[in-house]
Amino acid sequence: MGKGLGMSDDVSLSRRSFVSGLLCMPTGLGAAPLIDLNRGGGLFSGGTKTTEAEQRMLNLYTQEAPATPDERQISGVSTLLSPFKVRLKNANTDERLVVELSESLNMGQDENRRLSYFLRDWREDEVQSIDLKVLDDLMAICGAFAKPDEVLDVRITSGYRTQKTNEMLRQKSNQVARNSLHMEGKAIDFSLPNTPTRQLSTKAQEICGGGVGTYRTFVHIDSGVARRWAA
């Protein structure tokens, strides 16, 4: 095992960094004493008025560390994310798909193709590329409920629909829109088996910039204009 840095090494490095900072100061500031015996103050003393150059120097040692890279802003909501896995289950076909995501929620083209096939119109066996915005929102919502080292179960009720399928569903229910965004691959209906629908809807409304509909057994999200409703 190689020798690590000890306390004395840390102190040495800290002093070296401090001296390097002093060498980079403007000439006037570099000439200022750390402790001014005549005035009872010095470079870091509050006893005298601090110049703009001195304040910039102080900021180097007092400013807070920047936010961690895994903190991202989603539709105005600050969310801290960690790598996580979701296990999607198609409620109609019983097909399953596991998706693993990093903190950035970035998905490659292969992952997008897999998801588009998984969310196809299973009745017509027709595939439509699913809009990336609605996919991002879905994964961001899942990330808010996911736990490290666990796989989050997600139940998909509906993804892409052909016009024929949408019209057939309209004949059975008055809750299906004539011009549903499902027909454009811009909407997903889903639920989390271990999460109350109302709680899921609340988080979806925080994250999604498009539409969010709350139903008895699932939540609808889409990448259309912002709107909220309950059925």
Residue pairs with C-beta under 8 A, 6 or more apart in sequence:
5 13
21 57
21 60
21 61
22 30
23 30
25 53
25 57
26 53
28 53
29 43
29 51
29 53
29 54
29 57
32 42
32 43
32 54
33 42
33 43
34 42
34 43
34 44
35 41
35 42
35 45
36 42
36 45
36 48
39 47
39 48
40 47
41 47
41 48
43 54
43 57
44 58
50 58
68 80
69 103
70 80
70 81
70 82
70 103
70 104
71 78
71 79
71 80
71 81
72 78
72 79
72 81
72 103
72 104
72 105
73 79
74 140
74 207
75 137
75 206
75 207
75 208
75 209
77 206
77 207
79 140
79 143
79 144
79 207
81 103
81 105
81 143
82 103
82 146
82 148
83 100
83 101
83 102
83 103
83 148
84 100
84 101
84 142
84 143
84 146
84 147
84 148
84 150
84 152
85 98
85 99
85 100
85 101
85 146
85 150
85 151
85 152
86 98
86 99
86 101
86 139
86 142
86 146
86 151
86 152
86 153
86 154
87 96
87 97
87 98
87 151
87 152
87 153
87 154
88 96
88 97
88 98
88 99
88 118
88 154
88 156
89 95
89 96
89 153
89 154
89 155
89 156
90 96
90 118
90 122
90 156
91 155
91 156
91 157
92 122
92 157
93 122
95 118
97 114
97 115
97 118
98 151
99 107
99 111
99 114
99 115
99 139
101 107
101 139
101 143
105 136
105 139
105 140
105 143
107 115
107 135
107 139
112 129
112 130
112 132
112 135
115 130
115 135
116 127
116 128
116 129
116 130
116 160
116 185
117 127
118 156
118 159
119 130
119 156
119 159
119 160
119 185
119 188
120 126
120 127
120 128
120 159
120 160
121 127
121 128
121 159
121 160
121 161
121 162
121 165
123 162
123 165
123 168
124 162
124 164
124 165
126 160
126 162
127 160
128 160
128 184
128 185
129 185
130 159
130 160
130 185
130 186
130 188
131 184
131 185
131 186
131 223
133 186
133 209
133 210
133 223
134 186
134 187
134 188
134 210
134 221
134 222
134 223
135 188
137 204
137 207
137 208
137 209
137 210
137 221
137 223
138 188
138 190
138 221
140 207
141 200
141 203
141 204
141 207
141 208
141 221
142 152
142 154
142 192
144 203
144 207
145 152
145 192
145 195
145 200
145 203
146 152
152 192
153 192
153 193
153 194
154 190
154 191
154 192
155 190
155 191
155 192
155 193
155 218
156 188
156 189
156 190
157 189
157 190
157 191
157 217
157 218
158 182
158 187
158 188
158 189
159 182
159 185
159 187
159 188
159 189
160 182
160 183
160 185
161 169
161 180
161 182
161 183
162 183
163 183
166 176
166 178
166 180
166 182
166 183
169 176
170 176
170 177
170 178
175 215
175 231
180 187
181 187
181 211
181 222
181 223
181 224
186 210
186 222
186 223
186 224
187 211
187 220
187 221
187 222
187 223
187 224
188 220
188 221
188 222
189 215
189 218
189 219
189 220
190 218
190 219
190 221
191 197
191 200
191 217
191 218
191 219
192 200
197 214
197 215
197 216
197 217
197 218
197 219
198 214
200 219
201 212
201 214
201 219
201 230
204 212
204 219
204 221
205 212
205 228
208 221
209 223
209 226
210 221
210 222
210 223
210 224
210 225
210 226
210 227
211 220
211 221
211 222
211 224
211 225
211 226
211 227
211 228
211 229
212 219
212 220
212 221
212 227
212 228
212 229
213 219
213 220
213 221
213 228
213 229
213 230
213 231
214 220
214 229
214 230
214 231
215 230
215 231
216 231
